[in-house]
Amino acid sequence: LKTLTDSAAMRRESRRAREAGARIGLVPTMGYLHEGHLSLVRRSRAECGFTIASLFVNPAQFSAGEDLERYPRNPERDMRLLASEGVDVVFTPEARAVYREGHSTWIDVEGPSAGLCGSFRPGHFRGVATIVAKLFNIVRPDVAYFGQKDAQQCAVVRRMAEDLDTGVDIVVCPTVREPDGLALSSRNFFLSAPERAAAPALYAALREAAGSIEAGERSAKAIAAALRDRLAATPFRIQYAEAVRARDLQSVETIEDETLIAVAAHLGATRLIDNITVRPPAGGGPGAHRSRPTESGKRTN
Ligand code: PAF
């Protein structure tokens, strides 16, 4: 497994692979890898002749008081996992080389950065869009892989990739879950045993909300209120719980299109996010025939 820390060397390596005719896949990560990340690597390996994974805990997407310092790290284990998955190159730059002295260019993606996590993590998506654009410029991938668990991040990255004419295809892969429904996240590491036992309530509440839409509920407000009520009976402290239009994350009063039900909540000191998408059955209204949910009812979404 080749490990590179230098941007110029990374660019050369990627150019060589392209000249050899390979399609280049990029899996951007902040490390502390789990099956969710590995599913992105596997997808890239299946679709691309050359797969690059980046490992970089991006300081620019954490604001003061967030968990940058204590974000879990285990680079040795990450390298072993990436090697066993057959990744071609791991790019793991130093923060001071990524954000050199005088760095003053930031990418603000209006629209999809607003609302949901954007309301509670000021500057977060600016940091994400900037690092992903920098990675695209260094690696020059044909395709980049992201997980649906970070639905808003996916929308931000997709918009950025399109608006800046990067030519990079953005592929969003299903959320990978524990057998009890908990979405895999590096931050699950922080959960105490009782918190871990309580954690599946988040996905259970999302599935119930998706079920209400499938059963004919069309009020986004009612869905959100029921979701909040359901979680109020658990140890979670909700930051937001919303049903928005999946296509553009816009708030709607009446659910007509595919809908993203998204939630962020704290369990003790750990902030977890999760979401589910659901397509309202054609015809709508209570008692309308049930259609297949787009994602609920599966172990992955
Ligand atoms: O999803 C993550 O791990 C990060 O936000 C990303 C995309 C690697 C950018 O730092």
Residues whose N, C-alpha, C, O or C-beta is under 5 A from the ligand:
A	BS01	PAF	P28 T29 M30 F56 N58 V128 I131
